[in-house]
Amino acid sequence: MPAGRAAALPKAPLLAAAAPPQLSGAEGKRCKERPQKRPASPPPTRPTPMALSEAQACGRRLLWSPPRVVLFGDSITEFSFQENGWGASLAHRLARKCDVLNRGLSGYNTRWAKIALPRLISKDSDAKNTVAVTVFFGANDGALKDVNPKQHVPLDEYADNLKSMIQYLKSVDITEDKVILVTPPPLHEAAWGKECIAKGEKLNRLNSTTGEYAKACVKVASDCGTSIIDLWTLMQKNNQV
């Protein structure tokens, strides 16, 4: 090599073209079996005070037990959640404010209702959240004794049964100011008579008799200090019969 001339360096191969080194034998096997290291997970971040506050508020909402209104009565109550029924309308008006519970028992009179009431409403059934209870009986109690003795309840017993149910509700901390008595509605005798004939039965109710039970219901409300809705009077005053 001539003096004073640098030796030519060999050209380095391009990295893209360089082939990876091939390992053979036991060493190559060990490399294939060796698990690859995963990147470390980032450390958990602490929730902000705002996030904690929102989570706590959400938890309180989930545990919140809404106020409730209980509708207790006969078939007029049981079927009140049908389309355009008064119970369904009430539930719609109170949506997101109260739960409206239907506890209607078709065919019941007050004699049977006072037995069923403790099974439907008790301290264990969240009575403390009950803001109102409607007690709506009398249509079956007022059935004529000689034609329908099974459902008929004498007028004095009807009043006593209503008082008994009010006293029971008070015993489970549902005070009289939360109880709403509802009188039986007036009877359209012509229409009801057609239904009785269709069933092969005699007319088993009279509007005048129903009115006597309505008056007894109003008196019980006055004596016990509960609210009253006198349907028998209101519906006839507004010509809804």
C-alpha positions as CSV (number, residue, x, y, z in Angstrom):
1,M,0.0,0.0,0.0
2,P,1.5,3.4,-1.0
3,A,2.7,5.5,2.0
4,G,0.4,8.4,3.1
5,R,-2.7,6.8,1.6
6,A,-5.4,5.6,4.0
7,A,-6.5,2.1,3.6
8,A,-10.0,1.8,2.0
9,L,-12.6,0.6,4.6
10,P,-15.0,-2.1,3.5
11,K,-18.5,-0.9,2.9
12,A,-21.0,-1.7,5.7
13,P,-24.0,-3.7,4.6
14,L,-27.4,-1.9,4.7
15,L,-29.2,-2.5,7.9
16,A,-32.4,-3.4,6.1
17,A,-30.6,-6.1,4.2
18,A,-28.8,-7.5,7.1
19,A,-30.1,-11.0,8.0
20,P,-30.7,-11.7,11.7
21,P,-28.2,-14.0,13.3
22,Q,-29.3,-17.6,13.2
23,L,-28.9,-19.5,16.5
24,S,-28.7,-23.2,16.4
25,G,-28.8,-26.1,18.8
26,A,-29.7,-25.8,22.4
27,E,-29.1,-22.0,22.5
28,G,-31.7,-21.4,19.8
29,K,-34.2,-23.6,21.6
30,R,-33.7,-21.7,24.8
31,C,-34.3,-18.4,23.1
32,K,-37.5,-19.6,21.6
33,E,-38.8,-20.9,24.9
34,R,-37.8,-17.8,26.9
35,P,-40.9,-15.7,27.5
36,Q,-40.8,-12.2,26.2
37,K,-41.0,-9.4,28.8
38,R,-44.3,-7.4,28.7
39,P,-44.1,-3.6,29.1
40,A,-44.8,-2.6,32.7
41,S,-48.3,-1.3,33.4
42,P,-48.6,2.3,34.3
43,P,-49.1,2.9,38.0
44,P,-52.8,3.4,39.0
45,T,-54.0,6.9,39.2
46,R,-55.8,8.2,42.2
47,P,-59.4,9.3,41.6
48,T,-60.0,13.0,41.8
49,P,-62.2,14.4,44.6
50,M,-64.9,15.1,42.0
51,A,-64.9,11.5,40.7
52,L,-65.2,10.3,44.3
53,S,-68.1,12.6,44.9
54,E,-70.0,11.5,41.8
55,A,-69.5,7.8,42.7
56,Q,-70.8,8.4,46.2
57,A,-73.8,10.3,44.9
58,C,-74.6,7.5,42.4
59,G,-74.4,4.9,45.2
60,R,-76.9,6.9,47.3
61,R,-79.3,7.1,44.3
62,L,-79.1,3.3,43.9
63,L,-79.8,2.7,47.5
64,W,-82.6,5.3,47.7
65,S,-86.0,3.8,48.4
66,P,-88.7,6.0,46.7
67,P,-92.0,7.0,48.4
68,R,-94.9,4.8,47.6
69,V,-98.7,5.0,47.3
70,V,-100.6,1.8,47.9
71,L,-104.0,1.3,46.2
72,F,-106.0,-1.2,48.3
73,G,-109.5,-2.2,47.2
74,D,-111.7,-4.5,45.2
75,S,-112.0,-5.1,41.5
76,I,-112.3,-1.4,40.8
77,T,-108.8,-1.1,42.1
78,E,-107.4,-4.3,40.7
79,F,-108.4,-3.4,37.1
80,S,-107.4,0.2,37.5
81,F,-104.1,-0.4,35.7
82,Q,-105.8,-1.4,32.5
83,E,-105.7,1.0,29.6
84,N,-107.1,4.5,30.6
85,G,-107.6,3.2,34.1
86,W,-107.5,5.6,37.1
87,G,-104.6,3.7,38.7
88,A,-102.5,3.8,35.5
89,S,-103.3,7.5,35.2
90,L,-102.1,8.1,38.8
91,A,-98.9,6.1,38.3
92,H,-98.2,8.2,35.2
93,R,-98.7,11.5,37.0
94,L,-96.4,10.4,39.9
95,A,-93.7,8.8,37.6
96,R,-90.2,9.4,39.1
97,K,-91.8,10.8,42.3
98,C,-93.6,7.8,43.8
99,D,-94.1,4.1,43.2
100,V,-97.8,3.3,42.8
101,L,-98.6,-0.2,44.0
102,N,-101.8,-2.0,43.0
103,R,-103.2,-4.1,45.8
104,G,-106.7,-4.6,44.4
105,L,-108.5,-7.9,45.2
106,S,-111.4,-8.6,42.8
107,G,-114.6,-9.7,44.5
108,Y,-113.5,-8.8,48.0
109,N,-115.6,-7.1,50.7
110,T,-114.3,-5.4,53.8
111,R,-114.7,-8.7,55.9
112,W,-112.1,-10.4,53.7
113,A,-110.0,-7.3,53.1
114,K,-109.2,-6.7,56.8
115,I,-107.8,-10.3,56.9
116,A,-105.7,-9.8,53.8
117,L,-104.4,-6.3,54.8
118,P,-101.6,-7.5,57.2
119,R,-100.3,-9.8,54.5
120,L,-100.1,-6.9,52.0
121,I,-98.8,-4.1,54.2
122,S,-96.5,-4.6,57.2
123,K,-93.6,-2.9,58.9
124,D,-91.3,-5.4,57.0
125,S,-92.8,-4.3,53.6
126,D,-91.3,-0.9,53.8
127,A,-94.3,0.8,55.4
128,K,-92.2,3.7,56.5
129,N,-91.9,4.8,52.9
130,T,-95.7,4.7,52.3
131,V,-97.0,8.2,51.9
132,A,-100.6,7.3,51.1
133,V,-103.0,4.3,51.2
134,T,-106.4,4.3,49.5
135,V,-109.0,2.0,51.0
136,F,-111.7,1.6,48.4
137,F,-114.4,-0.9,49.4
138,G,-118.2,-1.0,49.5
139,A,-119.4,-2.0,46.1
140,N,-119.4,-5.7,47.1
141,D,-120.4,-5.1,50.7
142,G,-123.6,-3.5,49.5
143,A,-124.8,-6.5,47.5
144,L,-128.4,-7.4,48.4
145,K,-128.4,-10.0,51.1
146,D,-131.2,-12.1,49.8
147,V,-129.7,-12.3,46.3
148,N,-125.9,-12.3,47.0
149,P,-125.4,-13.4,50.6
150,K,-121.8,-14.4,50.0
151,Q,-120.5,-10.9,49.3
152,H,-123.1,-9.0,51.4
153,V,-121.7,-7.3,54.6
154,P,-124.2,-5.6,57.0
155,L,-123.9,-1.8,57.1
156,D,-122.7,-1.7,60.7
157,E,-120.1,-4.4,60.1
158,Y,-118.9,-2.5,57.0
159,A,-118.2,0.6,59.1
160,D,-116.5,-1.4,61.8
161,N,-114.3,-3.2,59.2
162,L,-113.1,0.1,57.8
163,K,-112.2,1.4,61.3
164,S,-110.4,-1.9,62.0
165,M,-108.3,-1.4,58.8
166,I,-107.5,2.2,59.7
167,Q,-106.4,1.1,63.2
168,Y,-104.1,-1.6,61.7
169,L,-102.5,0.8,59.4
170,K,-101.8,3.1,62.3
171,S,-100.2,0.2,64.1
172,V,-97.6,-0.1,61.3
173,D,-96.9,3.6,61.4
174,I,-99.2,4.6,58.6
175,T,-101.0,7.4,60.3
176,E,-104.6,8.5,59.6
177,D,-103.4,11.5,57.6
178,K,-101.9,9.1,55.1
179,V,-105.2,7.1,54.7
180,I,-107.7,8.0,52.0
181,L,-111.1,6.3,52.2
182,V,-113.0,6.1,48.9
183,T,-116.7,5.5,48.8
184,P,-118.3,3.0,46.4
185,P,-119.2,4.7,43.2
186,P,-122.9,5.0,42.1
187,L,-124.5,2.1,40.4
188,H,-126.0,2.3,36.9
189,E,-128.8,-0.1,37.6
190,A,-129.9,-0.5,33.9
191,A,-126.5,-1.4,32.8
192,W,-125.8,-3.6,35.8
193,G,-129.2,-5.3,35.4
194,K,-128.3,-6.3,31.8
195,E,-125.0,-7.9,33.0
196,C,-126.9,-9.9,35.7
197,I,-129.4,-11.1,33.1
198,A,-126.6,-12.2,30.8
199,K,-125.2,-14.3,33.6
200,G,-128.7,-15.8,34.4
201,E,-128.9,-13.9,37.7
202,K,-131.3,-11.4,39.3
203,L,-130.3,-7.8,39.9
204,N,-128.2,-8.0,43.0
205,R,-127.4,-4.4,43.7
206,L,-129.3,-1.1,44.0
207,N,-127.9,2.4,43.7
208,S,-129.9,3.5,46.8
209,T,-128.3,0.8,48.9
210,T,-124.9,1.6,47.6
211,G,-125.6,5.2,48.7
212,E,-126.1,4.0,52.3
213,Y,-122.7,2.4,52.3
214,A,-121.2,5.5,50.8
215,K,-122.6,7.6,53.7
216,A,-121.3,5.1,56.2
217,C,-117.8,5.4,54.6
218,V,-117.9,9.2,54.8
219,K,-118.9,9.0,58.5
220,V,-116.0,6.7,59.3
221,A,-113.6,9.1,57.6
222,S,-115.0,11.9,59.8
223,D,-114.8,9.9,63.0
224,C,-111.2,8.6,62.3
225,G,-109.7,11.7,60.8
226,T,-108.8,10.3,57.4
227,S,-109.3,11.9,54.0
228,I,-112.3,10.9,52.0
229,I,-113.2,10.8,48.3
230,D,-117.0,10.6,48.0
231,L,-117.3,9.1,44.6
232,W,-121.0,8.3,45.0
233,T,-121.9,11.9,45.4
234,L,-119.3,13.4,43.1
235,M,-120.1,11.2,40.1
236,Q,-123.8,11.8,40.3
237,K,-123.3,15.5,40.7
238,N,-121.3,15.6,37.5
239,N,-123.7,13.3,35.7
240,Q,-121.1,10.5,35.2
241,V,-123.6,7.7,35.9
